[in-house]
């Protein structure tokens, strides 16, 4: 139906049937774009969701994509240092004969939000709200947020989730035909630069050069490794 909550509802109707111009998916079902709202920091997402609660759209299905640093509730993984991603993957793959109990409880969180939506008591939430509920239900907030993206109308996330192609692929984010809003967009240039940059230490370069020396001296793909060694030496 027409928008009734903002000034655009007072605009004149064109009289044209736009149903044929809309993209279709799943047969006759019209394609409704999602709104991807990118912010510079996770703290800003909290501010945006707080403002969303004050609008007429507080009950719109939403989700927040964030890293395991903010959403992992596994007692061992969440208390570890910088290798949370690796530890999570190992648990999911059952490498050491252990699995993640919280991952298998993801449906508890998604079903909770589905019930709220069905009973029209759905409200905008923040990362802390999802993590708190996840601990209560013993369900993984990280993967639940990703599952909720399927039925969400608004998806909040940091800039790099939209700009970095590797993150988009891993998070299964498809921006084609969607609405993208970037808060404080003057920071995009730096964020885009960081997305395609990486840091290398001098010790890593020296170690690489030593391994390449070994390859060249033992005639292992010598032509290829000589070029790589020259790059390491120049750096």
C-alpha positions as CSV (number, residue, x, y, z in Angstrom):
1,X,0.0,0.0,0.0
2,X,1.0,3.7,-0.2
3,X,3.3,5.1,2.4
4,X,1.3,6.8,5.2
5,X,4.1,7.8,7.6
6,X,6.0,10.5,5.7
7,X,5.4,13.4,3.3
8,X,5.8,11.3,0.2
9,X,2.3,9.9,0.7
10,X,0.9,13.2,-0.3
11,X,2.5,13.0,-3.8
12,X,0.2,12.6,-6.8
13,X,-0.3,9.2,-8.2
14,X,1.1,8.6,-11.6
15,X,-1.8,6.3,-12.6
16,X,0.7,3.9,-14.1
17,X,0.7,0.2,-13.2
18,X,4.2,-0.3,-11.9
19,X,3.7,-4.0,-11.1
20,X,5.1,-5.1,-14.4
21,X,8.3,-3.0,-13.8
22,X,9.1,-4.5,-10.4
23,X,11.4,-7.4,-10.3
24,X,9.8,-10.7,-9.4
25,X,11.1,-13.5,-7.4
26,X,9.3,-16.7,-6.3
27,X,6.7,-16.5,-9.0
28,X,4.3,-13.6,-8.6
29,X,5.8,-12.3,-5.4
30,X,7.3,-8.8,-5.9
31,X,10.9,-8.1,-5.0
32,X,11.1,-5.8,-2.0
33,X,14.5,-4.3,-1.5
34,X,16.2,-4.3,1.9
35,X,17.8,-1.2,3.4
36,X,21.4,-1.7,4.3
37,X,22.5,0.9,6.8
38,X,26.3,1.2,7.1
39,X,28.0,3.0,10.0
40,X,31.6,3.7,10.9
41,X,31.5,1.9,14.3
42,X,29.4,-0.5,16.3
43,X,28.7,2.2,18.8
44,X,27.0,4.3,16.1
45,X,24.7,1.3,15.3
46,X,23.5,1.5,18.9
47,X,22.7,5.2,18.5
48,X,20.8,4.5,15.2
49,X,18.8,1.7,16.7
50,X,17.9,3.8,19.7
51,X,16.6,6.5,17.3
52,X,14.7,3.9,15.3
53,X,12.8,2.9,18.4
54,X,11.5,6.5,18.6
55,X,10.0,6.4,15.1
56,X,6.9,4.9,13.6
57,X,9.0,2.1,12.1
58,X,10.1,0.7,15.5
59,X,8.4,-2.6,14.7
60,X,10.0,-3.2,11.3
61,X,12.0,-6.5,11.1
62,X,15.7,-5.7,11.4
63,X,19.0,-7.3,12.2
64,X,22.6,-6.2,13.0
65,X,25.6,-7.8,11.5
66,X,28.7,-7.7,13.6
67,X,31.8,-9.7,14.4
68,X,32.2,-12.5,16.9
69,X,34.0,-10.0,19.2
70,X,30.6,-8.5,20.0
71,X,28.3,-11.4,19.7
72,X,30.0,-14.7,20.6
73,X,28.7,-16.1,23.9
74,X,30.7,-19.3,24.0
75,X,32.5,-19.1,27.4
76,X,35.9,-20.4,26.0
77,X,35.9,-18.7,22.6
78,X,34.6,-15.3,23.9
79,X,37.2,-15.2,26.6
80,X,40.1,-15.9,24.1
81,X,42.3,-13.3,22.5
82,X,42.5,-12.6,18.8
83,X,41.8,-16.1,17.5
84,X,38.0,-16.2,18.1
85,X,37.2,-16.8,14.4
86,X,39.6,-19.7,14.2
87,X,38.3,-21.3,17.4
88,X,34.7,-20.9,16.3
89,X,35.4,-22.6,12.9
90,X,37.2,-25.4,14.7
91,X,34.2,-26.0,16.9
92,X,31.8,-25.9,14.0
93,X,33.9,-28.4,12.2
94,X,34.3,-30.6,15.3
95,X,38.0,-30.9,14.8
96,X,38.7,-31.9,18.4
97,X,35.6,-33.9,18.9
98,X,33.8,-30.9,20.4
99,X,30.9,-28.9,18.9
100,X,29.3,-25.6,19.8
101,X,26.1,-26.0,21.8
102,X,25.1,-22.4,21.2
103,X,25.4,-22.7,17.4
104,X,22.9,-25.6,17.5
105,X,20.5,-23.4,19.4
106,X,20.3,-20.6,16.8
107,X,16.7,-21.5,15.9
108,X,15.6,-20.5,19.5
109,X,16.6,-16.9,18.8
110,X,15.2,-16.7,15.3
111,X,11.9,-18.4,16.4
112,X,11.7,-15.9,19.3
113,X,11.8,-13.0,16.9
114,X,9.4,-14.7,14.5
115,X,6.9,-15.1,17.3
116,X,7.3,-11.4,18.2
117,X,6.7,-10.4,14.7
118,X,3.6,-12.6,14.4
119,X,2.1,-11.2,17.6
120,X,3.0,-7.6,16.5
121,X,5.1,-7.0,19.5
122,X,8.4,-6.8,17.5
123,X,10.6,-3.9,18.5
124,X,14.0,-2.6,17.3
125,X,16.8,-4.1,19.3
126,X,20.6,-3.5,19.8
127,X,23.5,-5.9,19.8
128,X,23.5,-6.1,23.6
129,X,19.8,-7.0,23.6
130,X,20.5,-9.9,21.2
131,X,23.5,-11.1,23.2
132,X,21.6,-11.0,26.4
133,X,18.7,-13.0,24.9
134,X,21.2,-15.4,23.4
135,X,22.7,-16.1,26.8
136,X,19.3,-16.6,28.3
137,X,18.2,-19.0,25.5
138,X,21.7,-20.5,25.2
139,X,21.7,-19.6,21.5
140,X,24.4,-18.1,19.3
141,X,23.8,-14.4,18.7
142,X,26.3,-14.2,15.9
143,X,24.7,-16.7,13.6
144,X,21.2,-15.8,14.7
145,X,21.8,-12.2,13.4
146,X,22.9,-13.6,10.1
147,X,19.8,-15.8,9.9
148,X,17.5,-12.9,10.7
149,X,18.9,-11.0,7.7
150,X,16.7,-13.2,5.4
151,X,13.5,-11.7,6.7
152,X,14.8,-8.3,7.7
153,X,13.7,-5.1,6.1
154,X,16.6,-3.1,7.6
155,X,20.1,-4.5,8.0
156,X,22.6,-2.5,10.2
157,X,26.3,-3.1,9.8
158,X,29.7,-1.4,9.8
159,X,31.0,0.1,6.5
160,X,33.4,-2.8,5.7
161,X,30.6,-5.3,5.6
162,X,29.3,-3.5,2.5
163,X,32.6,-2.3,1.0
164,X,34.8,-5.4,1.4
165,X,34.0,-8.0,-1.3
166,X,35.4,-10.9,0.9
167,X,33.2,-10.0,3.8
168,X,30.1,-9.5,1.6
169,X,30.7,-13.0,0.2
170,X,31.3,-14.7,3.6
171,X,28.2,-12.9,5.0
172,X,26.1,-13.7,1.9
173,X,25.3,-10.0,1.3
174,X,23.9,-9.2,-2.1
175,X,23.5,-5.5,-2.7
176,X,22.0,-5.7,-6.2
177,X,18.7,-3.9,-6.3
178,X,19.0,-3.0,-2.6
179,X,18.9,0.4,-0.8
180,X,22.3,1.4,0.7
181,X,22.6,4.2,3.3
182,X,26.0,5.2,4.5
183,X,26.1,7.3,7.7
184,X,29.0,9.9,7.7
185,X,30.0,8.9,4.2
186,X,33.0,11.2,4.2
187,X,34.8,8.3,6.0
188,X,34.2,5.9,3.1
189,X,37.4,6.7,1.3
190,X,39.6,5.6,4.3
191,X,37.4,2.5,4.9
192,X,37.6,1.5,1.2
193,X,41.4,1.9,1.3
194,X,41.6,-0.2,4.5
195,X,39.5,-3.0,2.9
196,X,42.1,-3.6,0.2
197,X,45.2,-3.0,2.3
198,X,47.1,-5.2,4.7
199,X,50.2,-4.9,7.0
200,X,53.4,-6.9,6.8
201,X,56.1,-6.8,9.4
202,X,59.8,-6.8,8.7
203,X,60.3,-10.2,10.4
204,X,57.6,-11.7,8.2
205,X,59.4,-10.4,5.1
206,X,62.7,-11.8,6.3
207,X,61.2,-15.2,7.0
208,X,59.6,-15.2,3.6
209,X,62.9,-14.2,1.9
210,X,64.7,-17.1,3.7
211,X,62.1,-19.6,2.6
212,X,62.3,-18.2,-1.0
213,X,66.1,-18.5,-0.8
214,X,65.7,-22.1,0.1
215,X,63.3,-22.7,-2.9
216,X,65.6,-21.0,-5.4
217,X,68.7,-22.8,-4.1
218,X,67.0,-26.2,-4.5
219,X,65.7,-25.4,-8.0
220,X,62.0,-25.5,-6.9
221,X,60.1,-23.4,-9.4
222,X,63.1,-21.2,-9.5
223,X,61.9,-18.6,-12.0
224,X,58.7,-18.0,-10.1
225,X,60.4,-17.8,-6.7
226,X,63.2,-15.5,-7.9
227,X,60.6,-12.8,-8.7
228,X,59.0,-13.1,-5.3
229,X,62.3,-13.0,-3.6
230,X,63.2,-9.8,-5.5
231,X,59.9,-8.2,-4.2
232,X,60.7,-9.2,-0.6
233,X,64.2,-7.8,-0.9
234,X,63.0,-4.5,-2.4
235,X,60.5,-4.1,0.4
